[in-house]
Amino acid sequence: MSFSPEWLALREPFDRAAREASSLDLQDLQDQVATAAGAGAGEGAAPYRVLDLGCGTGANLRALAPRLRGRQRWHLVDHDARLLAALPRVMGDWAQTHRLKTPPPESADSLRIEGPDWGVELSWQKADLVQELDTLPFEGSQLVTSSALLDLVSASWLAALLTKVHEANAALLCTLTVDGRIEWQPAMPSDAQMAKLFGAHQHRDKGFGGPALGADAVPRAVERLVALGYRCVQAGSDWQVAAAAGGARMLERMVDGHADAALEQDPGARDLVLTWRLQRLVQMPRSSLQVGHMDLLAMPAGR
């Protein structure tokens, strides 16, 4: 499943706001980075290593690296060559906007970015997360992370991922996973049927070798992680999108996306879907939308 750079850029401010409103405590990860930095104060010390799956243009790094602080080395992975091609430019624009230093990189497929109390060396790799999961550098990674990925994957792929994370004794941070809650304002009678069709569509195969977990992803992950001895913490990270607060373009995309998914799920519901879409677009100037997401942090035993 692929996403355009334009869509990722459109959603990033809402992702960022949801992260900032989330109550997820990252103190354990911050302590890990600080411990790694303290233990590796000598010459040639290794930074804290992060493996980012389904990285897109690097939004997860942009949100997380400044919060972790300290020295970090990120390896970003995505199957979409277009997104990876855009990544250096997007990262460079972000660094310039936030007045971050960008020292010369070590190679053509890497970047360095330095903030006031943190620094990142990042590299990226094109890889199919289904066919090439075994080739990714889990070993040596202290954190495996993803954003808006877990609800797309199948149960079998999730099990394989969690096995890799466990074998590496790494922490896991999965953010912005949908949990099935959708609330439109003003409400309409057809919202419930649309939500049912959209939720069913979220369980269709997204390219991960079976039906997608959708809203079941976080509960399924927690069940398996607890069995593996992990300590899990969850927190809501909901999108709040309001036309009056500059979210009209995002709302329009969400209306179209819900309508397209509902029609694909049930072509026989065409009249319902098209009427709902028209009514939503007419009400756009006074509309808002809340989309439920969950963040999950899992720490291995002994950390």
C-alpha positions as CSV (number, residue, x, y, z in Angstrom):
1,M,0.0,0.0,0.0
2,S,1.5,3.4,-1.0
3,F,0.8,7.0,0.0
4,S,1.7,10.1,-1.9
5,P,4.2,12.7,-0.5
6,E,1.4,15.3,-0.7
7,W,-0.9,13.2,1.5
8,L,1.8,12.7,4.1
9,A,2.5,16.4,4.2
10,L,-1.2,17.2,4.6
11,R,-1.6,14.8,7.5
12,E,1.7,15.6,9.3
13,P,0.4,18.7,11.3
14,F,-2.6,16.7,12.6
15,D,-0.3,13.8,13.5
16,R,2.0,16.2,15.3
17,A,-0.9,17.8,17.2
18,A,-2.2,14.3,18.2
19,R,1.3,13.3,19.4
20,E,1.6,16.5,21.5
21,A,-1.8,15.9,23.1
22,S,-1.0,12.2,23.8
23,S,-0.3,11.3,27.4
24,L,2.2,8.6,26.4
25,D,5.2,8.9,28.8
26,L,8.4,8.6,26.9
27,Q,10.6,8.8,30.0
28,D,11.8,5.2,29.7
29,L,13.1,5.9,26.2
30,Q,14.6,9.2,27.2
31,D,16.4,7.4,30.0
32,Q,17.6,4.8,27.6
33,V,19.2,7.4,25.3
34,A,20.8,9.2,28.3
35,T,22.2,6.0,29.6
36,A,23.6,5.1,26.2
37,A,25.2,8.5,26.0
38,G,26.7,8.3,29.4
39,A,28.0,4.7,28.9
40,G,29.4,5.7,25.6
41,A,31.1,9.0,26.5
42,G,34.4,7.8,25.2
43,E,35.8,8.2,21.7
44,G,33.9,6.2,19.0
45,A,31.0,5.5,21.3
46,A,27.9,4.2,19.5
47,P,24.7,6.4,19.6
48,Y,21.3,5.1,20.5
49,R,20.0,3.1,17.5
50,V,16.5,3.3,16.1
51,L,14.9,1.3,13.3
52,D,11.9,3.1,11.7
53,L,9.6,0.9,9.6
54,G,7.3,2.5,7.0
55,C,9.1,5.8,7.4
56,G,7.6,7.7,4.5
57,T,9.4,11.0,4.3
58,G,10.7,10.9,7.9
59,A,7.8,12.3,9.9
60,N,8.3,9.9,12.8
61,L,11.9,11.0,13.2
62,R,10.9,14.6,13.0
63,A,8.4,14.1,15.8
64,L,10.4,11.8,18.0
65,A,14.1,12.6,17.8
66,P,13.9,16.0,19.5
67,R,11.9,14.5,22.3
68,L,14.4,11.7,23.0
69,R,17.4,14.1,23.0
70,G,20.9,12.8,23.1
71,R,22.9,11.1,20.3
72,Q,20.8,8.9,18.0
73,R,21.3,6.9,14.8
74,W,18.2,6.2,12.8
75,H,17.8,3.7,10.0
76,L,14.6,4.5,8.0
77,V,12.9,1.8,5.8
78,D,10.1,2.1,3.3
79,H,9.1,0.2,0.1
80,D,8.2,3.4,-1.8
81,A,11.1,4.8,-3.8
82,R,9.2,8.1,-4.4
83,L,8.9,8.8,-0.6
84,L,12.6,7.9,0.0
85,A,13.6,10.2,-2.9
86,A,11.7,13.1,-1.3
87,L,13.1,12.4,2.2
88,P,16.4,14.3,2.0
89,R,14.6,17.5,0.7
90,V,11.8,17.2,3.3
91,M,14.3,16.7,6.1
92,G,16.5,19.5,4.9
93,D,13.5,21.9,4.8
94,W,12.5,20.9,8.3
95,A,16.0,21.4,9.6
96,Q,16.2,24.9,8.0
97,T,12.7,25.9,9.3
98,H,13.8,24.9,12.9
99,R,17.3,26.4,12.5
100,L,19.0,23.0,13.0
101,K,22.5,22.3,11.9
102,T,23.1,20.0,9.0
103,P,26.8,19.0,9.1
104,P,28.2,17.2,5.9
105,P,26.9,13.6,5.8
106,E,29.1,10.6,5.7
107,S,27.7,9.3,2.4
108,A,25.2,10.2,-0.3
109,D,22.4,8.1,1.3
110,S,22.7,9.6,4.8
111,L,22.1,12.9,6.6
112,R,23.2,14.5,9.9
113,I,21.0,16.9,11.8
114,E,21.9,18.5,15.1
115,G,19.6,20.2,17.6
116,P,20.3,22.0,20.8
117,D,20.6,18.9,23.0
118,W,20.3,16.1,20.4
119,G,21.9,14.9,17.2
120,V,20.8,12.4,14.6
121,E,22.7,10.4,12.0
122,L,20.1,9.0,9.6
123,S,20.3,6.6,6.7
124,W,17.5,5.0,4.7
125,Q,16.8,1.9,2.8
126,K,14.2,0.8,0.2
127,A,12.8,-2.6,1.3
128,D,9.6,-4.5,1.1
129,L,8.5,-5.0,4.7
130,V,6.8,-8.2,3.8
131,Q,9.4,-10.0,1.6
132,E,12.5,-8.5,3.2
133,L,11.7,-8.2,6.9
134,D,14.4,-10.8,7.7
135,T,17.0,-8.6,6.1
136,L,16.4,-5.5,8.2
137,P,18.9,-4.5,11.0
138,F,16.8,-5.5,14.0
139,E,19.9,-6.8,15.8
140,G,21.7,-3.9,17.4
141,S,18.6,-1.6,17.3
142,Q,17.5,-0.5,20.8
143,L,14.2,0.9,19.5
144,V,11.9,-0.3,16.7
145,T,9.3,2.3,15.8
146,S,6.6,3.0,13.3
147,S,3.8,5.5,12.8
148,A,0.4,4.9,11.3
149,L,1.5,1.4,10.2
150,L,0.2,-1.2,12.7
151,D,-3.5,-1.1,11.6
152,L,-2.4,-1.9,8.0
153,V,-0.7,-5.2,8.8
154,S,-1.9,-8.8,9.0
155,A,-1.9,-10.9,12.2
156,S,0.9,-13.1,10.7
157,W,3.1,-10.1,9.8
158,L,2.6,-8.6,13.3
159,A,3.6,-11.9,14.9
160,A,6.8,-12.0,12.8
161,L,7.6,-8.3,13.6
162,L,7.2,-8.9,17.4
163,T,9.4,-12.0,17.2
164,K,12.1,-9.9,15.6
165,V,11.7,-7.1,18.2
166,H,11.9,-9.6,21.0
167,E,14.9,-11.4,19.6
168,A,16.7,-8.1,19.4
169,N,15.6,-7.2,23.0
170,A,14.5,-3.9,21.6
171,A,11.8,-1.5,22.8
172,L,8.9,-0.9,20.5
173,L,7.0,2.3,19.9
174,C,4.0,2.3,17.5
175,T,2.1,5.6,17.2
176,L,-1.1,6.8,15.6
177,T,-2.7,3.4,15.1
178,V,-6.4,3.7,14.4
179,D,-8.7,2.3,17.1
180,G,-12.1,2.4,15.3
181,R,-13.5,5.6,16.8
182,I,-14.7,8.2,14.3
183,E,-16.9,11.1,15.2
184,W,-18.2,13.7,12.8
185,Q,-19.8,17.0,13.8
186,P,-22.5,17.9,13.0
187,A,-23.6,14.3,13.3
188,M,-25.8,12.7,10.6
189,P,-28.0,9.5,10.8
190,S,-25.9,7.9,8.0
191,D,-22.6,8.3,9.9
192,A,-23.0,4.9,11.7
193,Q,-23.5,3.0,8.4
194,M,-20.6,4.8,6.8
195,A,-18.4,4.0,9.9
196,K,-19.3,0.4,9.6
197,L,-18.4,0.2,5.9
198,F,-15.2,2.1,6.5
199,G,-14.2,-0.1,9.4
200,A,-14.8,-3.2,7.3
201,H,-12.6,-1.7,4.5
202,Q,-9.8,-1.2,7.1
203,H,-9.7,-5.0,7.5
204,R,-9.1,-5.7,3.8
205,D,-5.7,-6.9,2.8
206,K,-3.3,-3.9,2.6
207,G,-0.4,-5.9,1.1
208,F,0.9,-7.6,4.3
209,G,-0.1,-11.1,3.5
210,G,-3.7,-11.3,4.9
211,P,-6.6,-9.2,6.3
212,A,-5.4,-6.0,8.0
213,L,-5.9,-5.8,11.7
214,G,-7.3,-2.3,11.6
215,A,-8.7,-1.3,15.0
216,D,-7.7,-4.7,16.5
217,A,-4.0,-4.0,16.0
218,V,-3.0,-2.5,19.3
219,P,-4.9,-5.1,21.5
220,R,-3.4,-7.9,19.4
221,A,0.1,-6.5,19.8
222,V,-0.3,-5.9,23.5
223,E,-1.5,-9.5,24.1
224,R,1.5,-10.9,22.3
225,L,4.0,-8.5,23.9
226,V,2.8,-9.2,27.4
227,A,3.2,-12.9,26.7
228,L,6.8,-12.1,25.7
229,G,7.5,-10.4,29.0
230,Y,7.1,-6.8,27.8
231,R,5.7,-3.9,29.8
232,C,3.2,-2.1,27.7
233,V,1.8,1.5,28.0
234,Q,-1.0,2.8,25.8
235,A,-2.3,6.3,25.3
236,G,-4.8,8.0,23.0
237,S,-3.5,10.2,20.2
238,D,-6.6,11.4,18.4
239,W,-6.8,13.5,15.3
240,Q,-8.8,16.7,15.9
241,V,-9.7,18.2,12.5
242,A,-11.9,21.3,12.3
243,A,-12.7,23.4,9.2
244,A,-12.7,26.6,11.4
245,A,-9.2,25.8,12.6
246,G,-7.6,25.5,9.1
247,G,-8.6,21.8,8.5
248,A,-10.9,22.2,5.5
249,R,-8.5,20.5,3.1
250,M,-8.0,17.7,5.4
251,L,-11.7,17.3,6.1
252,E,-12.4,17.2,2.3
253,R,-9.8,14.5,1.9
254,M,-11.3,12.5,4.7
255,V,-14.8,12.8,3.3
256,D,-13.5,11.6,-0.1
257,G,-11.5,8.8,1.4
258,H,-14.3,7.5,3.5
259,A,-16.7,7.6,0.5
260,D,-14.2,5.8,-1.7
261,A,-13.5,3.1,0.9
262,A,-17.3,2.6,1.5
263,L,-18.0,2.2,-2.2
264,E,-15.2,-0.2,-2.6
265,Q,-16.4,-2.2,0.3
266,D,-20.1,-2.3,-0.8
267,P,-20.8,-1.0,-4.3
268,G,-24.5,-1.6,-3.6
269,A,-24.5,1.3,-1.1
270,R,-23.8,3.8,-3.8
271,D,-26.9,6.0,-3.1
272,L,-26.2,6.1,0.7
273,V,-22.5,6.9,0.2
274,L,-23.0,9.6,-2.5
275,T,-25.7,11.3,-0.5
276,W,-23.6,11.2,2.7
277,R,-20.6,12.7,0.8
278,L,-22.7,15.5,-0.7
279,Q,-24.2,16.4,2.7
280,R,-20.8,16.4,4.3
281,L,-19.3,18.7,1.7
282,V,-22.2,21.1,2.0
283,Q,-21.6,21.3,5.8
284,M,-17.9,21.6,5.4
285,P,-17.4,25.1,6.8
286,R,-18.9,24.2,10.1
287,S,-17.7,20.6,10.3
288,S,-15.2,18.8,12.5
289,L,-13.8,15.3,12.8
290,Q,-12.2,13.3,15.6
291,V,-10.4,10.1,14.6
292,G,-9.3,7.8,17.4
293,H,-5.7,6.6,17.5
294,M,-3.6,4.8,20.0
295,D,0.1,5.0,20.8
296,L,1.8,1.9,22.2
297,L,5.2,1.8,24.0
298,A,6.5,-1.6,24.9
299,M,9.6,-2.1,27.0
300,P,11.4,-5.4,27.3
301,A,12.0,-7.1,30.7
302,G,14.8,-5.5,32.7
303,R,14.4,-2.0,31.2
